[in-house]
């Protein structure tokens, strides 16, 4: 389906119906956590036995399916009712990479981003899922964050979720969900901040800047532990310190400024981690808390995933590692809500129309009788000779009006076309070299030059904004730089003369 058409349909449904509630489902090696935000957040969780999921990989599919079924029963009393969820996959299996593409316009951004994703993908494209989102847009380029995951890794969870009557509307990773939580809670700004998440699986380090996630890095405890059976306090602090220093150095190199603060999510030992970070690096350390949720930090990842629906249409432009079409249930449910809501409204409106038309018919019948009486009096009082004279004058006037319409219809619209085109080119300092067209109904090809690339973009926007100019088409291949530094371009459009009222 065409992306713009789908966005319009979604916007229409959002305006005229309620969106189905979306829950956040966080999968870890030790538990499955579910959060459905609201006035009082709804939570449910199922603990996993050791060996069911290990380092993000499903080792016991039947046991995991049973856990999903148990979680569904705790959420939804109807056994076969599908529950839409935004799924947070284990961080082990998701890889991220930032890159930039030239700003060639939003129309070609999708094509450019997909091409770059294929080039930087750490795995073959036919065995992986990839997605991306814009981190920052400037006049020259787009800064983009890409994410990759093996299809087998994603599908191992998605298939079991579907069997347990869950619909994976979106699939993402922990840092993305936490970043969304921070932004929607009003804790984001244009200065870089760090997000340190310590879980039973490992350390997640992220950089937040502007309106979202700019960098993500995960290191598992197994890679730290090695052959040792336990991790000592000294080793723990050493690893956290080393990894945090790497990310700080990267932040300074990337954004030319030090991080302003560190948000910490470490359920069970927040104070120890906060004290260590404060003493080691001297950064402002903030324990991530969202009082409005009334939840403990262990639920924050799932809550951040559920908040995806609060982004509205922007959610479609956020990283989603679910295969294409997996969110169809979400939009189908919204369409059904729309039908149920407006079926009742349509019935009420139909009854109102029936009453209105019945009343209108009575009023019109009364007025018709009254008008006929007035016309009979009027016809009796006007002499026939005078009425014939008025009829002849009306016929002469109508003939005169017809002659005026004929003269106006013969006028050519070319002067108006050149005058309007000259106004736009003069306003944007564009010099016309050549105009090619056969007739006024055919497309017009205009060759011109301007001082710089920005002038080309502004001129195209100015033409597109005029209602007389349509089908404005400017190809990047038709833009060249001349020897004197100016930029020559070729643009095509269709000119529709404004309708002249007679």
N, C-alpha and C positions, 0 to 999 in steps of 0.2 A: 504494500500500500504506500502511495506517495506520502512522504513525511509531512509536508505542509498540510495536505488534506486531513491526515490523521490528527495533527495538532488542532486543526479547526474543529473536527468532530469532538475531540476530548474537551476542548474549551467550551463548546456548546453544551455538552453533557454536564460539565462542572457547574455551569451557570444555571441550568434548569433542573438539576437533580442533586441528591446527596451522594457523596462518594462512599463506597463501601468501606467499612473499617478495616484498616491494614495493621496487622500485628507484626512485631519484630521477633525473629526466632534466631537465637545465637547458639551455634553448635561448637562445643569444645571437646577436648579429650575426655573430660570427666562429667559433663552435664549438658543438657539441652534446656535453655531458658527462653521463656516467651513473655513478652510485654505488649499490652494493648493500651496505649495512652488514653486518657480521658479525664473527667472530673476526678475520679479515683482510679488510678492505673490498675489494670487487671494483670496479674502475674501468675505464671505457672511454670514449674520446672520438674525435670526428671533426671535423676542421677544415673550415669552410665557406669557399668561395671568395668574394671580394668581390662584392656584388651579389645573392647568393642570398637573404639576409635583411638588410634595411636599416631601421634605426629600428624594429625589431620587426615589420616587414611582410614577407610572403613575396613576393619579386619573381620567383623562379625555382622554381616548384613541383616540376618534374622533378628539378632538381639537389638540392633539399632531400629529396625522396623517396629518391633514390639514397643520400644521406647517412644517412637513417634505416635503410635496408636494410643498409648497411655496418655501422652500429652494432649492429643486431640480430644480424648474423652474428658479430660479435665477442663478443656476450653469450651467445647461445643457439645451440648447434650445429644444433638442429633448425630448419630454415628456416621452417616454418609454425606452430611453437609460439608461442602468444601470450604476450608478456611484460607483466605488469602494472607500470605506472609511475605515479608522482606527478609530474606535469609542471610545471615552473616556466617560465611564459611570460615573454617579454621585458617589462621594466618599462614600456616606452613605452606599451603598449596597455591598462594597467590603472589605474583611477582609484579612489581610496579617499576615504571621508568618514565621520567619526564623528557619532553622534547619540545621543539618549537618549529612552527611552519610559518612561511611568509603570509602576511595579511593580504590575501587576494579576494577577500570578501566572504561573507557568511555562506553565499551560494556554493562556493567551491571548497568550503572548509571540510565537509564530510569526506570528500574524495582525497584531499591532501592528508587528512588525519589517518584514514584507513591505509593509505600507501605507506606512510611512515611507520604505522603499527606493524605492518608486514616486514619492514626492513629491520626493525629493532627487536622483533619477537624472539625470546630466548628458546622457543620451540617451534616446530613445524606448524604452519597455519592450519593444516587439515586435521590436526589432532589437538587443537587448542581453541579456547574462546578468548576473545580480546574485546576490550571496551576502552573508552576514553572520555575525558571531560576537560573543558577549558578552565585553566587556572587563572589566566590573566590575558587581557586583550589590549594591545597597544596599536598605534597607527601603523607600525612596521610588521608586527608579527603576533601570533597566538602562542601563549605558553600552555602546553597540554600535558596532562598526566594520563599515562596509559597503564592498563592493568591486564595481566595475562594469567590464565589457568588452564591446566590440562582438561580436555573434555571428559576423560574418564573420571577425574577427580570431582568435577562439578556434577556430572551425571550420576555418580554413585550416591550422592545425597538427594538430588532432584527426583530420581526414580522412586526412591523409598518414600520421600515426602508425598509424592502423588499417590502411591499405594495406600498411604495413611490418610488420604483425603485432605492434603494441604496443597495449595497452589502457590508455587514460588513466583510471585510477581517480579521480584528482583533478587539478585544474588550478589553480595558484595563482601568486603573484608572489614575486620574490626576497626582499623584506624579511620576508615571512611565514615562509619556509623558514629564514632565518637566525635569526629570533626563536625559532622552535621549537628550533633547535640550541642557542641560548643557554640557554633554559629547561631543556631536558633535560640540559644539561651543568652545571646548578646555578649559573648566573651571574645569575639574576633575583631581584629583591627588590621590596618595595613602593615604594621610592624610584625616581623616573624616571632612566633612563639613555639615552644616545644611541647609535645605531648608524650609523656612517659607512662606506658602501661605495663605493669608487672603482673603476670598471671601464672597459673600452674604450668603453662606450656612454654613460656619464655618471656622475652623482653620485646616490646613493641615501641619503637621510637618514630615520631612523626614531626613534621614541620607544618605549622599552620600559618597562613598568611592571606590577608584579604578575606574573601568569603569562603575559604575552604582549605582542603588538603593540598600541600605542595610537594611533600616527600614522605615516603613510608619505608621503614626498615624493621625487619623482624629477625631475632636470633633465638633459637630454641635452647632450652636448658640441656637437652641431650648433647648439643654441640659444645656446651660449656663443661658438662659433667665428664664427658669422655669415658674412660674406664672406671672412674670413681663411682662409688655407690651413693655418695651424698655430696652436696655443695656446701662448703663452710661459709661462715659469715664473711670472712676475709676474702675468699674467692668471689663471693656474690658482689661485694662492694667493688672489688677490682674490675670485674666484668662490666658492671653498670657504669662505673666511672670511665672505663675505656670507650665503651660504646657511646656514652653521652658526649664525651669529648670529640669523638669523630663527627657526630652530627652537629655539634656546635661549630667545629671548624668548617664543615660543609656549608652551614648557614652563612657564616661570615664570607666565605668564598663566593657563594651564589648570590647573596643579596646585599653584600657590602655593609652589613651591620650585624651586631651580635643579637641573639634572641633576647627578648624583653623579659620573658618569664617561662617557667616550666609548669605545665599542668600535670598533676600526678593522679593516676588511677591505679591503686595497689590494694585491693580489698584484703583486710586482715593485718597489714603492716604498713599503712600509709605514713604514720608518724616516723617510723624508722627510716623509710626511704626519703621522706621530706627533710629530715634532719641531716641525712648524709649528703643529699644534693645541695642543701643550703651551705653546709660546712665546706664541701669540696669545691664548689664552683661559685658560690656567692651570688647565685641567681635567685630572683624572687620565685619561691616555690609555692604553688597554690594547689591544695587538694581539690580536685574537681568535685563540685557539689551543685546540684540543681534542685533547690528546695521545692520548686513548683511540682516536681514529679513525685516527691515523697517516697523515694526509693533509695535503697542502699547502692553503692557503686557497682556491685556485682551485676546489677541489672542495666547499667548504663548503655552497654553496647547494644543490647536488644532494644532498648528504648530509642536509641539513636536511629536504628534501622526502621522502626515503626514510624518515626517522624518523616520518613521519605515522602509520605502523602501530603505533608504540610508544604512541601516545595511546589505543589501544584504541577503546572506544565513543565517547570524546570527539572522535575524528576526524570523526564525523558532524556534530558541532556546530562545526566549524572551517570557515572560508571555503573554498568549493570552486566554481570558476567553470565546471566541467564541466557539460554539460547533464544533466538528470535521466536516470537509468538508465545513464549511461556507466560506472558502477562495478559493473554487474551481473556482469561477468566475475570480479571479485575475490571476490564472495560465492559465485558458482557454483563457483569453484575450491576455496573453503573447504568447501563442501558436499560436493564430490567427495572431498576429503581425509578428511572425516568418514565418508563411506560406506566408503571403502577401509579406514580404520583399524578401524571398528566392525564391518565384515563379518568380519574375522579374529577379533575379540573375540567376536562372536556365535557363530561356529563353535565356539570353545573352550568357551564357556559351555554350548552345546547338548550337547556331548559330556559335560561335567561333569554336566549334569542327567540325561542318560540313565544314567550310572553311578549317580548318587544315587537315582533312582527304582527302578532295578533292585535296588539294595541295600535300599531302603525296602520294596519289595514282598516281598522274602524275609523281612525282619524282621517285617512285619505278618502274613504268613502263619504264621510261627512263633508270634507272640503270640496270634493268633486260636485256634489249636489249644490253646494253654495255657489261654486264658480259658474256652473251652468246657468243658474238663475241670474247672476251678474252679467254674463255674456248675452243673455237674451234681452236684457234691458239695454245694454250697450249697443247691440245690433239694431234695435228699434229706434234709437235716438240719432244715429249717424246717417246723414244723407248718402245715397248711393254714388252721386257724382264726386263728392269729396273723397270717398273711400277709393274710387278708381284712380283719382289723381295721386293719392298716397301710395297706391300699389305701383304706379308707373315710376314714381320717384325712388321707391325702394329697389326696383329692378335696375334703374340707371346707376344707383349707388353700388349695387352688387357687381355690375359690369365693370365699373371703375376700379373697385377693389381687386377684381380678377386681373385687370391689366397691370396693376401694381405688382401683384404676385408673380406674373409672367416676367416682368422686367427684373425683379429681384432674383428669380430663379436663373436668369441668364447670366448673372454676374459670376465671374470666376473667383474662386477662393485663393488664388496664388498670392495676390498682394498681402492678404491677411497672414498667409503662411510665412512669407519672407519677413514681414514686419515682426511677427512674434518670435521667429527664429533669431532675427538680429538682436532683439531685446535680450534674449537669453545668452547669446554668444558675447555680446558687449558686456553684460553683467559679470561674466566669468572670464573675460579677456581671452576668448577663444577666436582664433583666426581661421576662417573657412578657406579651404583650398579647392574643394570640388563637391558638387551635389549631383547625385545620379538618381533618376527616377523616370518611369515611363509616363504614368498618369498620376493624378492625385489619389487614386484608389490603390496604387501600388506602393510597396515599401520604398522608403527614401534612404539612400546610402550617402552618408556625409563624411568627407575626409577633411580633417582640420589639424591644427597643432596648437599647443598651449605651453606655458613655461615649465610645468612640472607634472609629475604623476598625480599629485593631489588635485590639480586642476581638472584632469580627466575624470576622476571619481566624482568631484563636485558637479561637473557639467552633466554627467550621466544622471546623478540624483536630481538635478534641476529639471532635465527633460522628463524623467519618470514622474515628477511631481505635477506636471502639467496635464490636465485632462484631455487636451487635444492630441497629445503625443502618447502613443501606446506601443507595446511590443518593442520597448527599447532594449537593444542587444549590443553589448560591448564585450568582445572576446579579448582575453589577455594576449592572444597571438597577434592581434591587430594593433598592439601598442608598441611603438618603437621610439628609441631616442635618436634624435638627429645630431649632426655634428656640432651644431651651435648650442647644444645642451637642452633645447626644447624637445617636447614629446609630441610625436605625431601619432594620431589614432584614427581609426575608422569605426563609425558607429552607425547602426541602422535602426529605423523606427517607422511607424505608420502614423501619418497625420490625418486626423479626422476634423474637418472644418466645423466650427461651432454652429449649432442650429440657430438660424435666424427666425425669430417669431414674426409672422406677418400681421 
